[in-house]
Amino acid sequence: MNKTIKILCTFNYGQNTCKEIKFTPRGIEVFHLILKGKTSTEIAELLNMSKSGVRRHKEKMLLQNNCTSILELVSKYNRFISKN
């Protein structure tokens, strides 16, 4: 079963209104380590997964959240956090 956690938000993001930020439970773990400045190699070691697994989680997070880069996703997340 694929569980996705949705974070609802009401801020304007570019010309589109952000409806939600989506993460899987494992994606949340990966994302929190990204926010701490960890590299893909460090994340893989800390979460006992392969570096390619980390890459797949990053790609999935970008697709689910309509982002083209991790920087854009972090910015979107930070805007949400600052509004709540």
C-alpha positions as CSV (number, residue, x, y, z in Angstrom):
1,M,0.0,0.0,0.0
2,N,1.4,3.4,-1.0
3,K,0.7,5.9,1.7
4,T,1.2,9.5,0.8
5,I,1.1,12.3,3.4
6,K,-0.4,15.5,2.2
7,I,0.3,18.8,3.8
8,L,-2.4,21.4,2.8
9,C,-1.4,25.0,2.4
10,T,-3.0,28.2,1.2
11,F,-0.1,30.3,0.0
12,N,0.4,31.4,-3.6
13,Y,3.3,29.7,-5.3
14,G,4.3,31.5,-8.5
15,Q,1.1,31.8,-10.5
16,N,-0.4,28.6,-9.1
17,T,-2.0,28.1,-5.8
18,C,-0.3,25.4,-3.8
19,K,-2.9,22.9,-2.6
20,E,-0.7,20.5,-0.8
21,I,2.8,19.1,-0.4
22,K,3.0,15.3,-0.8
23,F,5.5,13.0,0.8
24,T,5.5,9.2,1.5
25,P,6.6,8.3,5.0
26,R,10.1,7.3,3.7
27,G,10.1,10.5,1.7
28,I,9.7,12.5,4.9
29,E,12.8,10.8,6.3
30,V,14.8,11.6,3.2
31,F,13.5,15.2,3.0
32,H,14.3,15.9,6.7
33,L,17.9,14.8,6.1
34,I,18.0,16.9,2.9
35,L,17.0,19.9,5.1
36,K,19.8,19.0,7.5
37,G,22.2,19.4,4.5
38,K,23.0,15.7,4.2
39,T,24.3,14.3,0.9
40,S,22.7,11.4,-1.0
41,T,25.5,9.2,0.2
42,E,25.0,10.2,3.8
43,I,21.3,9.8,3.6
44,A,21.7,6.3,2.1
45,E,24.0,5.3,5.0
46,L,21.8,6.8,7.7
47,L,18.6,5.2,6.3
48,N,20.3,1.9,5.4
49,M,19.4,2.2,1.7
50,S,21.1,2.5,-1.6
51,K,22.2,5.8,-3.1
52,S,19.9,5.0,-6.1
53,G,17.1,4.5,-3.6
54,V,17.6,8.0,-2.3
55,R,17.7,9.3,-5.8
56,R,14.4,7.6,-6.6
57,H,12.8,9.1,-3.5
58,K,14.0,12.6,-4.5
59,E,12.7,12.1,-8.1
60,K,9.3,10.9,-6.7
61,M,9.0,13.9,-4.3
62,L,9.7,16.3,-7.2
63,L,7.1,14.7,-9.5
64,Q,4.5,14.5,-6.8
65,N,4.9,18.2,-5.9
66,N,5.3,19.6,-9.4
67,C,8.9,20.8,-8.7
68,T,11.9,20.7,-11.0
69,S,14.6,20.7,-8.3
70,I,15.2,19.9,-4.7
71,L,15.8,23.6,-4.1
72,E,12.4,24.4,-5.5
73,L,10.8,21.8,-3.2
74,V,12.6,23.1,-0.2
75,S,11.5,26.6,-1.0
76,K,7.9,25.5,-1.4
77,Y,8.1,23.6,1.9
78,N,9.6,26.7,3.7
79,R,6.9,28.9,2.4
80,F,4.3,26.5,3.8
81,I,6.0,26.4,7.2
82,S,6.4,30.2,7.4
83,K,2.6,30.6,6.9
84,N,1.6,28.1,9.6
